[in-house]
Amino acid sequence: MLVLISDLHLTDETTANNVNPEAFELLGSDILEVAARRGAREIHLVLLGDILDLVRTDYWHRTPVPMARRPWGGTLDRRTGMNVDRNATRDQFHAVLAGILATPAAAALGTTLAALAAGPVPFQATYVVGNHDRVLWNFPSLQESVRAAWPAVTSVAHAYQSAEYAVLARHGHEWDENTHGWQFRRRVLVPNENVDRFAAVTYETMAIGEVVTAELMSGLVFHAVDQGAPAALVEQLRDVNNLRPLLDVFAWLEWIGGVGDREHRRMLHESLRRALDGLLESSLAREWDRLATDFLVSGDLVDRLQQARAVLIGPDFESFHGRVEALKRLQRLIPSLMPAQDGLLTGARSEAVFGQGPDAGGIHRVIYGHTHRARHEYLAGRPDGTARMYINTGTFLPLITRAADSRTFASALQMTMVYVYRGDEDTQRKRPGTSSLDIWNGTRHKLYV
């Protein structure tokens, strides 16, 4: 039995709230119950990326680390896009990882993994690297720290593929130009390099999305705290990384700022200014800006953020509403300023293939995470009942999204698990030799104290 989950985003909790540790007790109990009921011969848990979040932290602001010494500052390595001071960068990420592994949520996940490993069914766990934990590729010592904390993790990989389960699983950020360094590497760092999207070296290259998380999203929280923002406002800001799509952050800030007093709005405005300036000051942002030089027609994410900075940061937050509305109008006029479309479905179509011949296998199910939106799509079917599918494992975190009225926002807790059974499992009334699948998407809307 194959079990896939993703996007837990366990952090050091300085700028975000972790998944409730009880979720992992529920996960472990459910896996064991399903294994017994379905006659599982094995349990293979695939942690499908962004399980650990090594950039969602105020570490670089709090310490403080000067921009020139941050992983995305100073002189950049032309291979990785990170600071050439490799030892300092490694030590900084080790400090962040130590903070994450010390949290109750990380400890609870470790306890669940250990309980599954000690259970009645043979168990193994594979950690597939995503974009928020991408630096595990750069520094093997980080992988060693993860394995020391979670001994049940037997391998770290950039993908998982199995003919028995007819599955190919990746984190999915490989199809998101802002979170995978492939294009950045081959167009800017190593021009015209002939390297595949899925080549191991591409996973070594930092992408702008990591800097956005550390400098803009986490910076918002840090700068608000630094100005003495009230606890209730800071708590709202701690959810900013759960917002999708990313560029809705400006409308969301305007929305939550509209209910506070003038001083709170001023704090939000100043926090946004500092966070945006920190992001745009980074060496990686300046280099990333070379990906697309036409500002108005084909601008990259840095161009979009520069445009947002120019439009939004006025003299005070009182004029912020009008400026957000101006940005919306500009987005409608200039498509390059709109949030990038989800390219994962297109990627799944290219990776899901039936085998040749009536009895041949192939990759029937392509499973990604990354978007935080649980979904499944049938890409193609055959008269024998088999189908090619794209499945997204969603997240265990809340998802903040714009409401249908286009003006306000709402969120709910989620929990998504995917179970895949090989031919000799889940055999009741099943066609012999075929694999089968369960997808469980849970959503809870509840206001907690």
JOJO-V227229 format. One record per helix or strand. SS is the DSSP state (alpha for helix, beta for strand). FROM is the first residue (numbers start at 1). LEN is the number of residues. If there is no record, write none. Layout:
SS_FROM_LEN ; SS_FROM_LEN
//
This chain:
beta_2_4 ; beta_10_1 ; alpha_22_17 ; beta_43_6 ; beta_52_1 ; alpha_59_4 ; alpha_67_3 ; beta_76_1 ; beta_83_1 ; alpha_86_16 ; alpha_104_14 ; beta_123_6 ; alpha_134_3 ; alpha_140_10 ; beta_153_5 ; beta_160_3 ; beta_167_3 ; alpha_173_3 ; alpha_182_8 ; alpha_200_5 ; alpha_208_19 ; alpha_231_7 ; alpha_240_3 ; beta_243_1 ; alpha_246_12 ; alpha_262_20 ; alpha_283_6 ; alpha_301_12 ; alpha_317_17 ; alpha_335_3 ; alpha_344_8 ; beta_353_2 ; beta_362_2 ; beta_365_4 ; beta_375_7 ; beta_387_6 ; beta_399_4 ; beta_409_13 ; beta_436_9
//
